[in-house]
Amino acid sequence: METVHAIYDGHTFKPLEPIPVKGQYEVTIIFNKPIINDKEAYKQSLLKYCGCFDDDDVKMIEEMRQEQRNLPKRNRDT
């Protein structure tokens, strides 16, 4: 049995690596998880996936990240 990772775009499967077999094969397709293209939504889902953060924790982390973005940039040359 060989494993090949691929992306399904809703219509076709696009392998992320070379197919290691030739000829016809019976295959099993498993849909692991949806791809999240929104960077912020991905970060939130990752935090929740860790299992140690609940919704309040994720909100607090996002608030801290926003506050950090609002800090003045410091000059790295000084």
N, CA, C and O atoms as CSV, one atom per row, in Angstrom:
chain,resi,resn,atom,element,x,y,z
A,1,MET,N,N,0.848,-1.175,0.000
A,1,MET,CA,C,0.000,0.000,0.000
A,1,MET,C,C,0.893,1.238,0.000
A,1,MET,O,O,1.839,1.330,0.782
A,2,GLU,N,N,0.594,2.159,-0.857
A,2,GLU,CA,C,1.332,3.414,-0.987
A,2,GLU,C,C,0.420,4.573,-0.595
A,2,GLU,O,O,-0.796,4.500,-0.775
A,3,THR,N,N,1.005,5.634,-0.064
A,3,THR,CA,C,0.249,6.835,0.306
A,3,THR,C,C,0.746,8.007,-0.518
A,3,THR,O,O,1.952,8.215,-0.652
A,4,VAL,N,N,-0.182,8.771,-1.069
A,4,VAL,CA,C,0.152,9.971,-1.829
A,4,VAL,C,C,-0.715,11.100,-1.300
A,4,VAL,O,O,-1.938,10.972,-1.257
A,5,HIS,N,N,-0.106,12.191,-0.903
A,5,HIS,CA,C,-0.862,13.361,-0.446
A,5,HIS,C,C,-1.275,14.190,-1.657
A,5,HIS,O,O,-0.516,14.338,-2.616
A,6,ALA,N,N,-2.488,14.723,-1.595
A,6,ALA,CA,C,-3.014,15.507,-2.715
A,6,ALA,C,C,-3.948,16.583,-2.183
A,6,ALA,O,O,-4.373,16.548,-1.028
A,7,ILE,N,N,-4.253,17.524,-3.037
A,7,ILE,CA,C,-5.221,18.581,-2.749
A,7,ILE,C,C,-6.419,18.358,-3.661
A,7,ILE,O,O,-6.264,18.153,-4.864
A,8,TYR,N,N,-7.598,18.399,-3.089
A,8,TYR,CA,C,-8.839,18.306,-3.869
A,8,TYR,C,C,-9.424,19.706,-3.962
A,8,TYR,O,O,-9.714,20.323,-2.937
A,9,ASP,N,N,-9.600,20.213,-5.172
A,9,ASP,CA,C,-10.076,21.592,-5.352
A,9,ASP,C,C,-11.585,21.679,-5.566
A,9,ASP,O,O,-12.102,22.725,-5.957
A,10,GLY,N,N,-12.276,20.594,-5.310
A,10,GLY,CA,C,-13.714,20.570,-5.525
A,10,GLY,C,C,-14.098,19.847,-6.803
A,10,GLY,O,O,-15.258,19.488,-7.006
A,11,HIS,N,N,-13.096,19.637,-7.673
A,11,HIS,CA,C,-13.342,18.953,-8.947
A,11,HIS,C,C,-12.327,17.846,-9.212
A,11,HIS,O,O,-12.692,16.744,-9.623
A,12,THR,N,N,-11.062,18.143,-8.976
A,12,THR,CA,C,-10.008,17.175,-9.282
A,12,THR,C,C,-9.024,17.063,-8.121
A,12,THR,O,O,-8.942,17.939,-7.260
A,13,PHE,N,N,-8.281,15.961,-8.127
A,13,PHE,CA,C,-7.229,15.742,-7.135
A,13,PHE,C,C,-5.894,16.129,-7.761
A,13,PHE,O,O,-5.587,15.717,-8.880
A,14,LYS,N,N,-5.102,16.918,-7.042
A,14,LYS,CA,C,-3.783,17.326,-7.531
A,14,LYS,C,C,-2.731,16.767,-6.581
A,14,LYS,O,O,-2.584,17.263,-5.465
A,15,PRO,N,N,-1.994,15.734,-7.010
A,15,PRO,CA,C,-0.978,15.143,-6.147
A,15,PRO,C,C,0.096,16.160,-5.762
A,15,PRO,O,O,0.500,16.991,-6.576
A,16,LEU,N,N,0.548,16.084,-4.517
A,16,LEU,CA,C,1.603,16.964,-4.038
A,16,LEU,C,C,2.981,16.314,-4.178
A,16,LEU,O,O,3.997,16.911,-3.823
A,17,GLU,N,N,3.005,15.104,-4.691
A,17,GLU,CA,C,4.244,14.356,-4.862
A,17,GLU,C,C,4.041,13.382,-6.023
A,17,GLU,O,O,2.907,13.147,-6.440
A,18,PRO,N,N,5.123,12.817,-6.544
A,18,PRO,CA,C,4.970,11.866,-7.650
A,18,PRO,C,C,4.165,10.630,-7.231
A,18,PRO,O,O,4.246,10.178,-6.089
A,19,ILE,N,N,3.396,10.100,-8.169
A,19,ILE,CA,C,2.631,8.873,-7.937
A,19,ILE,C,C,3.625,7.703,-8.012
A,19,ILE,O,O,4.269,7.525,-9.046
A,20,PRO,N,N,3.766,6.900,-6.944
A,20,PRO,CA,C,4.819,5.881,-6.903
A,20,PRO,C,C,4.455,4.546,-7.556
A,20,PRO,O,O,5.211,3.583,-7.428
A,21,VAL,N,N,3.319,4.463,-8.251
A,21,VAL,CA,C,2.896,3.199,-8.856
A,21,VAL,C,C,2.531,3.421,-10.319
A,21,VAL,O,O,2.288,4.548,-10.749
A,22,LYS,N,N,2.496,2.345,-11.060
A,22,LYS,CA,C,2.064,2.387,-12.463
A,22,LYS,C,C,0.914,1.410,-12.630
A,22,LYS,O,O,0.781,0.459,-11.860
A,23,GLY,N,N,0.096,1.644,-13.620
A,23,GLY,CA,C,-1.006,0.735,-13.879
A,23,GLY,C,C,-2.255,1.115,-13.097
A,23,GLY,O,O,-2.332,2.190,-12.503
A,24,GLN,N,N,-3.220,0.222,-13.106
A,24,GLN,CA,C,-4.491,0.481,-12.434
A,24,GLN,C,C,-4.444,-0.018,-10.990
A,24,GLN,O,O,-3.908,-1.088,-10.701
A,25,TYR,N,N,-5.009,0.774,-10.105
A,25,TYR,CA,C,-5.053,0.431,-8.685
A,25,TYR,C,C,-6.413,0.775,-8.117
A,25,TYR,O,O,-7.046,1.746,-8.532
A,26,GLU,N,N,-6.849,-0.011,-7.185
A,26,GLU,CA,C,-7.998,0.366,-6.365
A,26,GLU,C,C,-7.462,1.351,-5.329
A,26,GLU,O,O,-6.414,1.115,-4.728
A,27,VAL,N,N,-8.176,2.445,-5.122
A,27,VAL,CA,C,-7.704,3.460,-4.174
A,27,VAL,C,C,-8.785,3.756,-3.142
A,27,VAL,O,O,-9.972,3.542,-3.387
A,28,THR,N,N,-8.360,4.244,-2.000
A,28,THR,CA,C,-9.251,4.741,-0.960
A,28,THR,C,C,-8.927,6.202,-0.774
A,28,THR,O,O,-7.770,6.558,-0.549
A,29,ILE,N,N,-9.924,7.051,-0.863
A,29,ILE,CA,C,-9.717,8.488,-0.715
A,29,ILE,C,C,-10.270,8.911,0.640
A,29,ILE,O,O,-11.429,8.653,0.967
A,30,ILE,N,N,-9.416,9.565,1.418
A,30,ILE,CA,C,-9.808,10.047,2.745
A,30,ILE,C,C,-9.694,11.568,2.742
A,30,ILE,O,O,-8.640,12.110,2.406
A,31,PHE,N,N,-10.746,12.245,3.104
A,31,PHE,CA,C,-10.722,13.701,3.211
A,31,PHE,C,C,-10.341,14.049,4.642
A,31,PHE,O,O,-11.172,13.956,5.546
A,32,ASN,N,N,-9.089,14.450,4.855
A,32,ASN,CA,C,-8.568,14.709,6.201
A,32,ASN,C,C,-9.183,15.938,6.851
A,32,ASN,O,O,-9.780,15.843,7.924
A,33,LYS,N,N,-9.042,17.085,6.211
A,33,LYS,CA,C,-9.545,18.330,6.778
A,33,LYS,C,C,-9.636,19.369,5.664
A,33,LYS,O,O,-8.911,19.283,4.673
A,34,PRO,N,N,-10.517,20.343,5.821
A,34,PRO,CA,C,-10.614,21.383,4.788
A,34,PRO,C,C,-9.392,22.291,4.823
A,34,PRO,O,O,-8.767,22.478,5.867
A,35,ILE,N,N,-9.068,22.841,3.682
A,35,ILE,CA,C,-7.976,23.808,3.595
A,35,ILE,C,C,-8.549,25.180,3.887
A,35,ILE,O,O,-9.537,25.595,3.281
A,36,ILE,N,N,-7.929,25.871,4.809
A,36,ILE,CA,C,-8.386,27.211,5.182
A,36,ILE,C,C,-7.429,28.215,4.547
A,36,ILE,O,O,-6.258,28.285,4.919
A,37,ASN,N,N,-7.928,28.985,3.595
A,37,ASN,CA,C,-7.093,29.972,2.915
A,37,ASN,C,C,-7.002,31.283,3.677
A,37,ASN,O,O,-6.071,32.058,3.460
A,38,ASP,N,N,-7.955,31.544,4.568
A,38,ASP,CA,C,-7.941,32.757,5.357
A,38,ASP,C,C,-6.945,32.568,6.506
A,38,ASP,O,O,-7.141,31.713,7.370
A,39,LYS,N,N,-5.884,33.366,6.508
A,39,LYS,CA,C,-4.795,33.207,7.481
A,39,LYS,C,C,-5.290,33.311,8.924
A,39,LYS,O,O,-4.896,32.509,9.771
A,40,GLU,N,N,-6.137,34.278,9.206
A,40,GLU,CA,C,-6.634,34.466,10.578
A,40,GLU,C,C,-7.538,33.307,10.999
A,40,GLU,O,O,-7.449,32.834,12.133
A,41,ALA,N,N,-8.398,32.849,10.104
A,41,ALA,CA,C,-9.272,31.723,10.428
A,41,ALA,C,C,-8.441,30.467,10.659
A,41,ALA,O,O,-8.768,29.644,11.513
A,42,TYR,N,N,-7.359,30.328,9.890
A,42,TYR,CA,C,-6.480,29.179,10.068
A,42,TYR,C,C,-5.828,29.197,11.453
A,42,TYR,O,O,-5.760,28.168,12.126
A,43,LYS,N,N,-5.356,30.359,11.867
A,43,LYS,CA,C,-4.717,30.473,13.186
A,43,LYS,C,C,-5.701,30.126,14.294
A,43,LYS,O,O,-5.346,29.428,15.243
A,44,GLN,N,N,-6.932,30.608,14.179
A,44,GLN,CA,C,-7.939,30.310,15.198
A,44,GLN,C,C,-8.263,28.822,15.215
A,44,GLN,O,O,-8.397,28.229,16.286
A,45,SER,N,N,-8.390,28.218,14.042
A,45,SER,CA,C,-8.702,26.791,14.013
A,45,SER,C,C,-7.541,25.976,14.574
A,45,SER,O,O,-7.757,24.946,15.213
A,46,LEU,N,N,-6.322,26.427,14.341
A,46,LEU,CA,C,-5.158,25.732,14.871
A,46,LEU,C,C,-5.136,25.795,16.395
A,46,LEU,O,O,-4.857,24.795,17.056
A,47,LEU,N,N,-5.430,26.962,16.948
A,47,LEU,CA,C,-5.471,27.098,18.401
A,47,LEU,C,C,-6.532,26.186,19.008
A,47,LEU,O,O,-6.287,25.531,20.021
A,48,LYS,N,N,-7.702,26.144,18.390
A,48,LYS,CA,C,-8.772,25.280,18.896
A,48,LYS,C,C,-8.403,23.810,18.737
A,48,LYS,O,O,-8.726,22.982,19.589
A,49,TYR,N,N,-7.721,23.495,17.636
A,49,TYR,CA,C,-7.344,22.120,17.367
A,49,TYR,C,C,-6.380,21.589,18.431
A,49,TYR,O,O,-6.400,20.401,18.754
A,50,CYS,N,N,-5.548,22.460,18.966
A,50,CYS,CA,C,-4.584,22.042,19.989
A,50,CYS,C,C,-5.292,21.442,21.189
A,50,CYS,O,O,-4.703,20.643,21.917
A,51,GLY,N,N,-6.543,21.813,21.408
A,51,GLY,CA,C,-7.315,21.224,22.485
A,51,GLY,C,C,-7.113,21.864,23.837
A,51,GLY,O,O,-7.822,21.547,24.791
A,52,CYS,N,N,-6.154,22.759,23.927
A,52,CYS,CA,C,-5.910,23.373,25.226
A,52,CYS,C,C,-6.440,24.805,25.283
A,52,CYS,O,O,-6.285,25.471,26.306
A,53,PHE,N,N,-7.055,25.287,24.218
A,53,PHE,CA,C,-7.609,26.629,24.183
A,53,PHE,C,C,-9.101,26.567,23.887
A,53,PHE,O,O,-9.527,25.894,22.948
A,54,ASP,N,N,-9.890,27.269,24.687
A,54,ASP,CA,C,-11.311,27.357,24.378
A,54,ASP,C,C,-11.564,28.676,23.643
A,54,ASP,O,O,-10.619,29.410,23.354
A,55,ASP,N,N,-12.822,28.981,23.341
A,55,ASP,CA,C,-13.148,30.196,22.581
A,55,ASP,C,C,-12.669,31.465,23.283
A,55,ASP,O,O,-12.178,32.384,22.627
A,56,ASP,N,N,-12.805,31.526,24.620
A,56,ASP,CA,C,-12.338,32.704,25.362
A,56,ASP,C,C,-10.832,32.866,25.248
A,56,ASP,O,O,-10.332,33.982,25.104
A,57,ASP,N,N,-10.104,31.746,25.313
A,57,ASP,CA,C,-8.646,31.801,25.179
A,57,ASP,C,C,-8.253,32.324,23.800
A,57,ASP,O,O,-7.375,33.178,23.677
A,58,VAL,N,N,-8.910,31.804,22.767
A,58,VAL,CA,C,-8.606,32.230,21.402
A,58,VAL,C,C,-8.884,33.722,21.249
A,58,VAL,O,O,-8.102,34.436,20.620
A,59,LYS,N,N,-9.983,34.193,21.813
A,59,LYS,CA,C,-10.318,35.620,21.740
A,59,LYS,C,C,-9.250,36.457,22.444
A,59,LYS,O,O,-8.839,37.496,21.927
A,60,MET,N,N,-8.801,36.014,23.613
A,60,MET,CA,C,-7.788,36.742,24.357
A,60,MET,C,C,-6.465,36.782,23.574
A,60,MET,O,O,-5.805,37.820,23.526
A,61,ILE,N,N,-6.090,35.673,22.974
A,61,ILE,CA,C,-4.852,35.629,22.186
A,61,ILE,C,C,-4.955,36.568,20.987
A,61,ILE,O,O,-4.002,37.280,20.669
A,62,GLU,N,N,-6.107,36.569,20.323
A,62,GLU,CA,C,-6.301,37.473,19.188
A,62,GLU,C,C,-6.241,38.939,19.622
A,62,GLU,O,O,-5.685,39.770,18.905
A,63,GLU,N,N,-6.804,39.263,20.779
A,63,GLU,CA,C,-6.735,40.637,21.296
A,63,GLU,C,C,-5.288,41.026,21.577
A,63,GLU,O,O,-4.872,42.145,21.275
A,64,MET,N,N,-4.528,40.111,22.148
A,64,MET,CA,C,-3.115,40.389,22.423
A,64,MET,C,C,-2.341,40.592,21.125
A,64,MET,O,O,-1.482,41.470,21.042
A,65,ARG,N,N,-2.644,39.780,20.115
A,65,ARG,CA,C,-1.972,39.924,18.824
A,65,ARG,C,C,-2.314,41.270,18.178
A,65,ARG,O,O,-1.457,41.904,17.562
A,66,GLN,N,N,-3.566,41.700,18.322
A,66,GLN,CA,C,-3.966,42.988,17.756
A,66,GLN,C,C,-3.251,44.127,18.473
A,66,GLN,O,O,-2.783,45.069,17.832
A,67,GLU,N,N,-3.166,44.048,19.790
A,67,GLU,CA,C,-2.444,45.073,20.554
A,67,GLU,C,C,-0.981,45.116,20.124
A,67,GLU,O,O,-0.396,46.193,20.010
A,68,GLN,N,N,-0.396,43.956,19.886
A,68,GLN,CA,C,0.993,43.892,19.462
A,68,GLN,C,C,1.168,44.553,18.094
A,68,GLN,O,O,2.166,45.234,17.858
A,69,ARG,N,N,0.204,44.357,17.194
A,69,ARG,CA,C,0.271,44.998,15.872
A,69,ARG,C,C,0.220,46.516,15.983
A,69,ARG,O,O,0.778,47.221,15.142
A,70,ASN,N,N,-0.451,47.026,17.022
A,70,ASN,CA,C,-0.612,48.471,17.179
A,70,ASN,C,C,0.588,49.141,17.846
A,70,ASN,O,O,0.655,50.368,17.913
A,71,LEU,N,N,1.524,48.349,18.335
A,71,LEU,CA,C,2.724,48.927,18.954
A,71,LEU,C,C,3.559,49.604,17.882
A,71,LEU,O,O,3.579,49.156,16.735
A,72,PRO,N,N,4.256,50.692,18.247
A,72,PRO,CA,C,5.104,51.350,17.237
A,72,PRO,C,C,6.251,50.425,16.832
A,72,PRO,O,O,6.804,49.687,17.648
A,73,LYS,N,N,6.581,50.491,15.573
A,73,LYS,CA,C,7.697,49.689,15.065
A,73,LYS,C,C,8.995,50.292,15.594
A,73,LYS,O,O,9.161,51.512,15.631
A,74,ARG,N,N,9.897,49.428,15.996
A,74,ARG,CA,C,11.168,49.972,16.461
A,74,ARG,C,C,12.212,49.847,15.355
A,74,ARG,O,O,12.157,48.950,14.514
A,75,ASN,N,N,13.137,50.751,15.383
A,75,ASN,CA,C,14.185,50.773,14.385
A,75,ASN,C,C,15.224,49.721,14.756
A,75,ASN,O,O,15.820,49.796,15.830
A,76,ARG,N,N,15.443,48.769,13.906
A,76,ARG,CA,C,16.382,47.686,14.195
A,76,ARG,C,C,17.839,48.119,14.079
A,76,ARG,O,O,18.734,47.412,14.542
A,77,ASP,N,N,18.083,49.265,13.472
A,77,ASP,CA,C,19.454,49.734,13.281
A,77,ASP,C,C,19.991,50.440,14.513
A,77,ASP,O,O,21.188,50.718,14.579
A,78,THR,N,N,19.150,50.736,15.485
A,78,THR,CA,C,19.637,51.477,16.653
A,78,THR,C,C,19.805,50.573,17.846
A,78,THR,O,O,20.207,51.031,18.915
